[in-house]
């Protein structure tokens, strides 16, 4: 906890790193004092030599605020990023200018998990987050797939909806386009 506190106190940390360190601090705190229940409630039984902490969430918040010299609102924003930003998106943002943009990180953390993972995948192909977010297309971008596999999937979907006459027409069309004599030999 001391090492994490020292790292948190450093000014050269990005907003993303600060959130990760606060979450690590929280994990260690919860290991010692029990899980933090955001709804409150009675504390779990603790070892006899440890004092009972009736509000572990508030206790943690106060400790982090004191050690960092930050306000409660700042702690709340840092925690929101740390708790809600998907690890895949966190990794995709690392090393970019966006890891220093707390406002953008909060916006991303407020998105549903599926959108966050979609953005993370899209960042692999388009490094400009603003372009990804501004696109008219859904944020969840598809990864490149094998073209033939995509064609096959679409054809299967359509054939499932076709009646017998349409299926016969399709088979005749295939027979006209391709040599299917190997199918007759298989019978």
Secondary structure by P-SEA (a helix, b strand, c coil): caaaaaaaacccccaaaaaaaaaaaaaaaaaacccccccccccccccccccccccaaaaaaaaaaaaacccaaaaaaaaaaaccccaaaaaaaccccccccaaaaaaaaaccaaaaaaaaaaaaccccaaaaaaccccccccccccaaaaaaaaaaaaaaaccaaaaaaaaaaaaaaccaaaaaaac
